[in-house]
Amino acid sequence: MAINRIQFQPGLSLADFLKDYGTEAQCEAILEHSRWPQGFVCPACGASRAVQFRRGRSNIFQCCRCRKQISLISGTIFHGSNLPLTQWFLALYFMTQGKSGLSMLELRRMLGLSYKAAWRLKHKLMQAMFEREETTVLAQRVEIDDAYLGGERSGGKVGRGSENKVPFIAAVETSHEGHPLRAVFSRVTTFSSHDVDQWAKNHLAPTALVVSDGLNCFRAVTKTGCYHQREVVGDQRRSTDMGCFHWINTILGNLKTAMAGTYHAFDFDKYAHRYLAEFQYRFNRRFDLRSMLPRLLFACVSIGKRPEAWLRRAENWT
């Protein structure tokens, strides 16, 4: 059997990580370069010269033009954190190099944090992944399906109407050779033509060939100019056996296995979009594991601050 080049790529070993990110000074230098690749830029006036000094543990830059003072982490996902950067970078490492993700309890034990601190850290990093993945557009052949997170509650509604089920659209783009390229997992309110149309406008290029089952709402993808191919299946077993849905079924199976094995319980209604984005982020960057950490770091310094009160709002997935 041929060796899978993706599975057997070197990745970023723990020894290499500690060599490059093992000290606070190293992490500060890498964070500064990620935030200002061409050198310091004042967020207030745009000037490029600053005086640098320390205030306690904080690395402070004072603009030479407007005199504004900003810390290295202000205005980033790390804003307001009292954790050393070495712990943040370890979390970045664990969340990007593992295939199945890392639960809050595991993160808490590995970093020596309280559960509340681990919750903030993980949700901030997942939010960075979510906002980065919102712009993903699929342009080639796309297999699409309706899916759910969560199960039925005892005494509650059954099937698609269950109060504990969160609906999401799953889509995977394949190459001309039939290999999976990128995936999108997007939470939706309902499987309606309106929601599918809005999703398609955000995630499908007009060049896409969309293959779906017989669910009527998926016809709405044609409003974006996509070609739509319907494959009506009689039952779930036949759908699994059909080659035209091979990759969407495989990747959905991997997603649900990873979720069940890593996260035993979380608030589906409030946070499903972040857990889906975490899996999507790693899948879409699986071709180059070594670059995944610096790419996520760039996302963390690009999206702005996300305080805990903001992270806990249920409406932040829309």
N, C-alpha and C positions, 0 to 999 in steps of 0.2 A: 504494500500500500504506500502511495506517495506521501511524503511528509508535507503537512499543512504549514506553509510558510508563515501564516498569521499566528498559529498556535505555538510555533517553535521559534519565533523571533526573540532576541535577547531580552528586550524590556529594560527597565531600570532596576538594577539590583539594589538591595538595601545597603550594601557596601558602597556602591557608587553614589547613592543618595546621600549617605552620611559624609562622604568625601566632599560633595558639592554644597550640601545644605546643613552641615552638622553644627554650625555655630550661629549665634545671633547676628554676628557681623556679616557672615556670608549671606544669610537670609535677607538682611537689610540691603546689602549691595544688589542682590538679584531683584528684590522688590523695587528698588529705586530705578533700576534699568528697565524693568517691565512697565513701570508707570511713566517714566520719561525716557524713552529710548534715545532721543536726540539731546538729552540734557534737561534740566529743570525748566518748567514752564509755570509761571504764576497763574493760578486759577482766577485771580481777581483782575489782573491787568495784562497778562500775557508776557511779562518780562522774562528774560532768560537767565538773569544773574541773581544769586541768593547767597546769603551767609548761612552756614550750617553750624548748629550747636546742639548740645544735649540738655534736656530738662528732665531730670530723673532718668527713667528708662526710655523716654521718648526722643526720637530723632527729629529735630525741628529745623525747618527752612524758613528764613526771613527774606522776603523779596527786597532787593536793593532799590526798587523804584517806589512801590507803594507801601513798603514796610509791613505788609501782611505776613503773619506767621502761620504756617501750616505744618502739621506733623506728617511724617512719611505715610501713615496709615489713614489720615483724615480723608473723608470723601471716597473711601473704598469700602469693600465688603468687610474689611478688618476694623473699620471705624468704631472707636469706643471700646475696643477689646483690651483687657488687661493681661491676656495670655501672651507669653513670649512668641515671637514669630517661629521659633523652632517647633513649637507644638502645632501651630497652624500648618506649617510645611509638612510635618509628619502626617497630619490629617489629609492634606492634599495628596501625599504619596499613597497612603492606604486606600483612598477613595478612587484613585486613578489606575492603580496597578492590579487591583483585584477584579476578577471577572464577575463575581456575584454581589458585590457591594459589601458594606460594613454596617452593622446595626449600631444604634446609639450606645447600647450596653457594651458592645465590643470596643467601640471607640473610647468610651469612658474608662474601661479597664486598661487599654493600651496606652492612653495618654495620661492616666492618673487624674482625671477630671471629675467634678461632680456631674450628676446626670443632667442638670439644667445647663451647665456650661457645654457639655457634649451636644445637647439638643441644639443650642444656639449655633455652635460651630458647624454641625452637620447640615442644618437647614439653611444656613447662609451659603455654604458651598453648593448645596443642591439648587438653591435659588439662582446662583451664578450659572449653573449648568442649564437650568430651565430657560433663563433669558437668552443664553447663547443659542439654544436649540430652536427658539421661536422663529428664527429666520430661515430654517432649513427648507429648501425647495427641491422637490423630486421632479426629474425631467424626462426619464426614460420609461421603460416598462415598470408599472407600479401595481403590485398586488395589494389589495385593500380589504379590510374586514372589520366587523363590529366586534367589540370585546368588552369585558367587564372586570373590574377589580372588586373583591369582596364576595361574600356568600350570603345565603338566605338566613334570616333570623328566625328563631323558633317562634311560631305564632304570627309571623309577619307575612307579607306578600311573597309569592313564589315567582320564579322566572324573571323576566326582564323588569317587572314592576317592583322587585324587592327594594326596600328602603336602604339596605346596606350595600347595594351594588352601585358602583360608579362607572358610567359608560365612557368608553374612549374609542377613538378611531385608531386602528393599527394599520400602517402602510409600510411596505418595503420596496425599494427601488432595485431592480436587477439590471445587469449589463446585457449586451447583445449575446454574450456567451452563456447567460443564465446564472451568473454569480451575483450574490447579494452585495449591494453597494452601501446604501444608507437606509435608515428606518426613521419613521416618525410615529410617536405615540402621543395623541392629543386628547385630553379630556374634553367631552362635549356635554351639553345639558341634556339633550335627547338625540336620538337618531332620526332627525327630521331633515327634510330637503333644505330648509333654511340653514341649519347648523352645518350640514355637509357642504353646502355652497360656500359658506363663510370659511370653513376649513380649507376647501380647495383653493380659494383665492389666496390664502396664506402659504400653502404648502405644495401646490402643484403648478408646474409650468404648462403653458398651452401645448407643448410638444409631447406631454406625457400620454402613454397608453395605459389606461386604468382598467384592471381586471378585478371584478368583484363577483360576489354571489348574487342571488336574486333579490336582495333587500332593496325595495323601491327607492329609498332615499339616496342611494348611491348614484342614481341617474343625474343628480344635481351637479356632478363633476363636469358635465358637458357645458355648463354655463361659463366655465373658464376657458373653453376652447379645447379641452381634452377629448380624446377619443375614448369611448367607454365600451368595454366588452363584458357582457354579463354571462356568467356560467351558473346556471340554475342547478342546485344540488338538492337531492331529496332528504338526506340526513347527514349528521355530523361525520359518521364513519366514511361515507363516500367522499365528503369534502376533504377529509384527511388524505385519502388515497389519490385524489386528483393532482396531477403534476402541475397544473396551472396555479395551484395554491400551496405548492410545496414549501416555499420559503416563508410565507407569512405564517403558516401553521408551525413551522419549525421554530421561528424566532418568537412567536407568541408562547410556544411551549417552554422555550428557554427563559423568557421573561417571567412566566408564572412560577416556574421551578425556582428561579433565583429569589423571587419575592417570598415564596413560601419557606425557603430554606434560611433566609437571612432575617426577614422581618415577620415576627410572629403576630404582631398587632400594631396598627397605627390608625389614625383618624383618616379613613378613606375620603370622607366628604371634604375635609379641609386641605389635605396634603397629598392627595393622589398624584397631582400634576408634577410635583417635585420628585417623587419616587420613580415615576415613569421617565422623567427627564434624565435622571441619573443613569438609568439603564441605557437610554437612547444616546446619551453623551458618550459613554464608553464604547458602545457598539459602533457608532459612526466614526470613531477615532482609533479603532482596533488595529489599523494597518501600521501605526507607528506609536507603540506604547511609550517610548522614551520621550516623545514630544508632548505627551498628554498632560503632564504636570505643568510645564511652563505655559501651555496653552490655557489651562484652567486658571493659572495665576493671572494671566493677562485678562481673562474674563472677570476675575475678582477685582481688579483695579479699574475696570472699565465701566461697571454698571452702577457705581455709587453705593452709598451706605444703605443698609437694610436692617434697621433696629428690630429687636425681638417683638415689640408690639405690632409692627408692620408684618412680620413673618407669620404671626398667629392669626391674621385676618383670613376668614374663609373665602373672601371674594377675590383674592389676589391671583387666582388662576385664570380669570377671564381677561 
